Amino acid sequence: MAERLRGGDLGLLPVLAGLVVIWVVMQILNPIFLSSANLTNLALESVPVGIIALGVVCVLLVGQIDLSVGSVSGLSAAVLA
């Protein structure tokens, strides 16, 4: 691990550090940000986006066609309306 860091291969470290910074700033600005109720709400609100992303990833992995998230959202809204 230390060799990778010295070689400049940081991997996911900058992403995780940025996420921690965002969590700390949001917790300072809003003391209930990391409460169980808010984390549950965030998880529930992210489910539709996750489902769309999963569908796009499956199609891209199979190599059939390239889908943009906007068109998938529009199609999903039209089908469910």
DRENTORKOL-3810 file (N, C-alpha, C; in nm, 4 decimals):
REM DRENTORKOL-3810
@n.u->0.0826; n.v->-0.1193; n.w->0.0000; ca.u->0.0000; ca.v->0.0000; ca.w->0.0000; c.u->0.0869; c.v->0.1255; c.w->0.0000
@n.u->0.1895; n.v->0.1275; n.w->0.0833; ca.u->0.2772; ca.v->0.2445; ca.w->0.0902; c.u->0.3497; c.v->0.2661; c.w->-0.0422
@n.u->0.3854; n.v->0.1566; n.w->-0.1101; ca.u->0.4514; ca.v->0.1680; ca.w->-0.2405; c.u->0.3598; c.v->0.2331; c.w->-0.3432
@n.u->0.2339; n.v->0.1956; n.w->-0.3403; ca.u->0.1377; ca.v->0.2548; ca.w->-0.4337; c.u->0.1241; c.v->0.4044; c.w->-0.4102
@n.u->0.1191; n.v->0.4442; n.w->-0.2825; ca.u->0.1046; ca.v->0.5864; ca.w->-0.2524; c.u->0.2279; c.v->0.6648; c.w->-0.2945
@n.u->0.3469; n.v->0.6084; n.w->-0.2725; ca.u->0.4697; ca.v->0.6761; ca.w->-0.3133; c.u->0.4805; c.v->0.6840; c.w->-0.4648
@n.u->0.4253; n.v->0.5861; n.w->-0.5338; ca.u->0.4302; ca.v->0.5842; ca.w->-0.6796; c.u->0.3274; c.v->0.6753; c.w->-0.7449
@n.u->0.2408; n.v->0.7355; n.w->-0.6660; ca.u->0.1406; ca.v->0.8273; ca.w->-0.7203; c.u->0.0081; c.v->0.7623; c.w->-0.7532
@n.u->-0.0067; n.v->0.6320; n.w->-0.7271; ca.u->-0.1325; ca.v->0.5626; ca.w->-0.7540; c.u->-0.2207; c.v->0.5751; c.w->-0.6303
@n.u->-0.3058; n.v->0.6758; n.w->-0.6284; ca.u->-0.3883; ca.v->0.7017; ca.w->-0.5110; c.u->-0.5166; c.v->0.6196; c.w->-0.5092
@n.u->-0.5594; n.v->0.5702; n.w->-0.6216; ca.u->-0.6796; ca.v->0.4878; ca.w->-0.6265; c.u->-0.8027; c.v->0.5653; c.w->-0.5826
@n.u->-0.8758; n.v->0.5092; n.w->-0.4877; ca.u->-0.9987; ca.v->0.5710; ca.w->-0.4390; c.u->-0.9766; c.v->0.6687; c.w->-0.3244
@n.u->-0.8534; n.v->0.6865; n.w->-0.2814; ca.u->-0.8256; ca.v->0.7717; ca.w->-0.1662; c.u->-0.8779; c.v->0.9146; c.w->-0.1832
@n.u->-0.8573; n.v->0.9827; n.w->-0.2951; ca.u->-0.9120; ca.v->1.1184; ca.w->-0.3085; c.u->-1.0647; c.v->1.1228; c.w->-0.3045
@n.u->-1.1282; n.v->1.0226; n.w->-0.3600; ca.u->-1.2743; ca.v->1.0181; ca.w->-0.3590; c.u->-1.3250; c.v->1.0014; c.w->-0.2165
@n.u->-1.2659; n.v->0.9092; n.w->-0.1419; ca.u->-1.3070; ca.v->0.8882; ca.w->-0.0035; c.u->-1.2779; c.v->1.0099; c.w->0.0826
@n.u->-1.1642; n.v->1.0742; n.w->0.0605; ca.u->-1.1307; ca.v->1.1948; ca.w->0.1365; c.u->-1.2313; c.v->1.3058; c.w->0.1068
@n.u->-1.2687; n.v->1.3215; n.w->-0.0195; ca.u->-1.3688; ca.v->1.4218; ca.w->-0.0552; c.u->-1.5036; c.v->1.3926; c.w->0.0075
@n.u->-1.5413; n.v->1.2658; n.w->0.0113; ca.u->-1.6676; ca.v->1.2270; ca.w->0.0730; c.u->-1.6680; c.v->1.2577; c.w->0.2219
@n.u->-1.5573; n.v->1.2294; n.w->0.2889; ca.u->-1.5472; ca.v->1.2588; ca.w->0.4324; c.u->-1.5545; c.v->1.4095; c.w->0.4563
@n.u->-1.4888; n.v->1.4883; n.w->0.3714; ca.u->-1.4940; ca.v->1.6346; ca.w->0.3858; c.u->-1.6372; c.v->1.6846; c.w->0.3688
@n.u->-1.7086; n.v->1.6316; n.w->0.2701; ca.u->-1.8480; ca.v->1.6719; ca.w->0.2496; c.u->-1.9320; c.v->1.6347; c.w->0.3708
@n.u->-1.9134; n.v->1.5135; n.w->0.4248; ca.u->-1.9892; ca.v->1.4716; ca.w->0.5431; c.u->-1.9627; c.v->1.5632; c.w->0.6617
@n.u->-1.8356; n.v->1.5980; n.w->0.6835; ca.u->-1.8003; ca.v->1.6827; ca.w->0.7979; c.u->-1.8611; c.v->1.8216; c.w->0.7816
@n.u->-1.8496; n.v->1.8799; n.w->0.6629; ca.u->-1.9052; ca.v->2.0139; ca.w->0.6401; c.u->-2.0566; c.v->2.0125; c.w->0.6578
@n.u->-2.1237; n.v->1.9132; n.w->0.6019; ca.u->-2.2693; ca.v->1.9065; ca.w->0.6148; c.u->-2.3118; c.v->1.8830; c.w->0.7597
@n.u->-2.2350; n.v->1.8050; n.w->0.8342; ca.u->-2.2668; ca.v->1.7811; ca.w->0.9748; c.u->-2.2502; c.v->1.9092; c.w->1.0557
@n.u->-2.1494; n.v->1.9900; n.w->1.0221; ca.u->-2.1299; ca.v->2.1169; ca.w->1.0926; c.u->-2.2441; c.v->2.2132; c.w->1.0599
@n.u->-2.2841; n.v->2.2197; n.w->0.9341; ca.u->-2.3913; ca.v->2.3105; ca.w->0.8935; c.u->-2.5285; c.v->2.2654; c.w->0.9423
@n.u->-2.5497; n.v->2.1341; n.w->0.9509; ca.u->-2.6794; ca.v->2.0796; ca.w->0.9908; c.u->-2.6551; c.v->1.9635; c.w->1.0868
@n.u->-2.6737; n.v->1.9843; n.w->1.2161; ca.u->-2.6393; ca.v->1.8807; ca.w->1.3150; c.u->-2.7148; c.v->1.7485; c.w->1.3001
@n.u->-2.8277; n.v->1.7480; n.w->1.2315; ca.u->-2.9012; ca.v->1.6217; ca.w->1.2162; c.u->-2.8704; c.v->1.5525; c.w->1.0840
@n.u->-2.7658; n.v->1.5979; n.w->1.0129; ca.u->-2.7339; ca.v->1.5419; ca.w->0.8815; c.u->-2.7034; c.v->1.3931; c.w->0.8892
@n.u->-2.6256; n.v->1.3503; n.w->0.9860; ca.u->-2.5880; ca.v->1.2090; ca.w->0.9967; c.u->-2.6782; c.v->1.1311; c.w->1.0923
@n.u->-2.8003; n.v->1.1816; n.w->1.1169; ca.u->-2.8935; ca.v->1.1080; ca.w->1.2017; c.u->-2.9484; c.v->0.9876; c.w->1.1250
@n.u->-2.9984; n.v->0.8912; n.w->1.1981; ca.u->-3.0495; ca.v->0.7701; ca.w->1.1327; c.u->-3.1701; c.v->0.8013; c.w->1.0446
@n.u->-3.2550; n.v->0.8940; n.w->1.0872; ca.u->-3.3724; ca.v->0.9289; ca.w->1.0065; c.u->-3.3307; c.v->0.9933; c.w->0.8745
@n.u->-3.2330; n.v->1.0824; n.w->0.8791; ca.u->-3.1894; ca.v->1.1487; ca.w->0.7561; c.u->-3.1163; c.v->1.0519; c.w->0.6638
@n.u->-3.0333; n.v->0.9639; n.w->0.7187; ca.u->-2.9634; ca.v->0.8664; ca.w->0.6349; c.u->-3.0616; c.v->0.7695; c.w->0.5695
@n.u->-3.1669; n.v->0.7324; n.w->0.6425; ca.u->-3.2708; ca.v->0.6473; ca.w->0.5848; c.u->-3.3417; c.v->0.7196; c.w->0.4706
@n.u->-3.3731; n.v->0.8471; n.w->0.4919; ca.u->-3.4381; ca.v->0.9265; ca.w->0.3879; c.u->-3.3485; c.v->0.9397; c.w->0.2649
@n.u->-3.2196; n.v->0.9641; n.w->0.2843; ca.u->-3.1268; ca.v->0.9742; ca.w->0.1713; c.u->-3.1200; c.v->0.8429; c.w->0.0935
@n.u->-3.1187; n.v->0.7316; n.w->0.1658; ca.u->-3.1135; ca.v->0.6012; ca.w->0.0994; c.u->-3.2402; c.v->0.5765; c.w->0.0179
@n.u->-3.3552; n.v->0.6109; n.w->0.0741; ca.u->-3.4814; ca.v->0.5899; ca.w->0.0028; c.u->-3.4935; c.v->0.6806; c.w->-0.1193
@n.u->-3.4436; n.v->0.8025; n.w->-0.1089; ca.u->-3.4524; ca.v->0.8963; ca.w->-0.2207; c.u->-3.3574; c.v->0.8596; c.w->-0.3346
@n.u->-3.2514; n.v->0.7845; n.w->-0.3053; ca.u->-3.1546; ca.v->0.7505; ca.w->-0.4095; c.u->-3.1889; c.v->0.6206; c.w->-0.4832
@n.u->-3.2920; n.v->0.5509; n.w->-0.4411; ca.u->-3.3287; ca.v->0.4237; ca.w->-0.5040; c.u->-3.3656; c.v->0.4391; c.w->-0.6518
@n.u->-3.4499; n.v->0.5362; n.w->-0.6911; ca.u->-3.4826; ca.v->0.5468; ca.w->-0.8349; c.u->-3.3603; c.v->0.5725; c.w->-0.9229
@n.u->-3.2706; n.v->0.6578; n.w->-0.8769; ca.u->-3.1492; ca.v->0.6857; ca.w->-0.9545; c.u->-3.0628; c.v->0.5602; c.w->-0.9637
@n.u->-3.0548; n.v->0.4847; n.w->-0.8552; ca.u->-2.9772; ca.v->0.3612; ca.w->-0.8556; c.u->-3.0333; c.v->0.2574; c.w->-0.9507
@n.u->-3.1648; n.v->0.2482; n.w->-0.9570; ca.u->-3.2274; ca.v->0.1520; ca.w->-1.0478; c.u->-3.2009; c.v->0.1906; c.w->-1.1934
@n.u->-3.2114; n.v->0.3198; n.w->-1.2236; ca.u->-3.1817; ca.v->0.3656; ca.w->-1.3599; c.u->-3.0362; c.v->0.3378; c.w->-1.3937
@n.u->-2.9462; n.v->0.3676; n.w->-1.3006; ca.u->-2.8036; ca.v->0.3452; ca.w->-1.3252; c.u->-2.7744; c.v->0.1973; c.w->-1.3459
@n.u->-2.8399; n.v->0.1106; n.w->-1.2701; ca.u->-2.8200; ca.v->-0.0330; ca.w->-1.2855; c.u->-2.8642; c.v->-0.0802; c.w->-1.4238
@n.u->-2.9773; n.v->-0.0290; n.w->-1.4707; ca.u->-3.0237; ca.v->-0.0651; ca.w->-1.6046; c.u->-2.9283; c.v->-0.0189; c.w->-1.7129
@n.u->-2.8765; n.v->0.1032; n.w->-1.6996; ca.u->-2.7821; ca.v->0.1557; ca.w->-1.7985; c.u->-2.6541; c.v->0.0737; c.w->-1.7988
@n.u->-2.6052; n.v->0.0385; n.w->-1.6806; ca.u->-2.4816; ca.v->-0.0401; ca.w->-1.6712; c.u->-2.5000; c.v->-0.1775; c.w->-1.7345
@n.u->-2.6142; n.v->-0.2414; n.w->-1.7108; ca.u->-2.6381; ca.v->-0.3738; ca.w->-1.7693; c.u->-2.6372; c.v->-0.3676; c.w->-1.9216
@n.u->-2.7032; n.v->-0.2675; n.w->-1.9781; ca.u->-2.7069; ca.v->-0.2554; ca.w->-2.1241; c.u->-2.5676; c.v->-0.2255; c.w->-2.1783
@n.u->-2.4927; n.v->-0.1390; n.w->-2.1116; ca.u->-2.3584; ca.v->-0.1054; ca.w->-2.1586; c.u->-2.2640; c.v->-0.2245; c.w->-2.1475
@n.u->-2.2785; n.v->-0.3063; n.w->-2.0429; ca.u->-2.1924; ca.v->-0.4237; ca.w->-2.0278; c.u->-2.2177; c.v->-0.5269; c.w->-2.1368
@n.u->-2.3420; n.v->-0.5415; n.w->-2.1759; ca.u->-2.3747; ca.v->-0.6356; ca.w->-2.2818; c.u->-2.3222; c.v->-0.5839; c.w->-2.4152
@n.u->-2.3057; n.v->-0.4527; n.w->-2.4268; ca.u->-2.2500; ca.v->-0.3944; ca.w->-2.5479; c.u->-2.3513; c.v->-0.3709; c.w->-2.6576
@n.u->-2.4765; n.v->-0.3638; n.w->-2.6218; ca.u->-2.5797; ca.v->-0.3463; ca.w->-2.7238; c.u->-2.5867; c.v->-0.2030; c.w->-2.7746
@n.u->-2.6291; n.v->-0.1107; n.w->-2.6891; ca.u->-2.6441; ca.v->0.0283; ca.w->-2.7312; c.u->-2.5979; c.v->0.1192; c.w->-2.6188
@n.u->-2.5756; n.v->0.2438; n.w->-2.6529; ca.u->-2.5359; ca.v->0.3435; ca.w->-2.5551; c.u->-2.6602; c.v->0.4204; c.w->-2.5126
@n.u->-2.6856; n.v->0.4235; n.w->-2.3842; ca.u->-2.8037; ca.v->0.4924; ca.w->-2.3329; c.u->-2.7616; c.v->0.6110; c.w->-2.2480
@n.u->-2.8278; n.v->0.7223; n.w->-2.2665; ca.u->-2.8041; ca.v->0.8341; ca.w->-2.1767; c.u->-2.9072; c.v->0.8270; c.w->-2.0650
@n.u->-2.8694; n.v->0.8747; n.w->-1.9484; ca.u->-2.9577; ca.v->0.8662; ca.w->-1.8322; c.u->-3.0826; c.v->0.9509; c.w->-1.8533
@n.u->-3.0699; n.v->1.0618; n.w->-1.9230; ca.u->-3.1859; ca.v->1.1475; ca.w->-1.9477; c.u->-3.2934; c.v->1.0781; c.w->-2.0283
@n.u->-3.2532; n.v->1.0072; n.w->-2.1323; ca.u->-3.3533; ca.v->0.9378; ca.w->-2.2137; c.u->-3.4155; c.v->0.8219; c.w->-2.1374
@n.u->-3.3382; n.v->0.7557; n.w->-2.0543; ca.u->-3.3936; ca.v->0.6468; ca.w->-1.9726; c.u->-3.4947; c.v->0.7025; c.w->-1.8739
@n.u->-3.4641; n.v->0.8161; n.w->-1.8125; ca.u->-3.5578; ca.v->0.8783; ca.w->-1.7188; c.u->-3.6868; c.v->0.9174; c.w->-1.7893
@n.u->-3.6735; n.v->0.9770; n.w->-1.9065; ca.u->-3.7921; ca.v->1.0166; ca.w->-1.9815; c.u->-3.8769; c.v->0.8982; c.w->-2.0222
@n.u->-3.8128; n.v->0.7924; n.w->-2.0686; ca.u->-3.8860; ca.v->0.6722; ca.w->-2.1069; c.u->-3.9543; c.v->0.6098; c.w->-1.9860
@n.u->-3.8846; n.v->0.6047; n.w->-1.8738; ca.u->-3.9436; ca.v->0.5489; ca.w->-1.7522; c.u->-4.0643; c.v->0.6300; c.w->-1.7083
@n.u->-4.0534; n.v->0.7619; n.w->-1.7138; ca.u->-4.1661; ca.v->0.8472; ca.w->-1.6756; c.u->-4.2838; c.v->0.8269; c.w->-1.7699
@n.u->-4.2564; n.v->0.8126; n.w->-1.8994; ca.u->-4.3640; ca.v->0.7925; ca.w->-1.9962; c.u->-4.4315; c.v->0.6576; c.w->-1.9766
@n.u->-4.3534; n.v->0.5549; n.w->-1.9472; ca.u->-4.4106; ca.v->0.4216; ca.w->-1.9283; c.u->-4.4938; c.v->0.4158; c.w->-1.8010
@n.u->-4.4459; n.v->0.4795; n.w->-1.6944; ca.u->-4.5163; ca.v->0.4733; ca.w->-1.5667; c.u->-4.6326; c.v->0.5711; c.w->-1.5573
@n.u->-4.6449; n.v->0.6644; n.w->-1.6511; ca.u->-4.7526; ca.v->0.7647; ca.w->-1.6439; c.u->-4.8866; c.v->0.7054; c.w->-1.6810
END
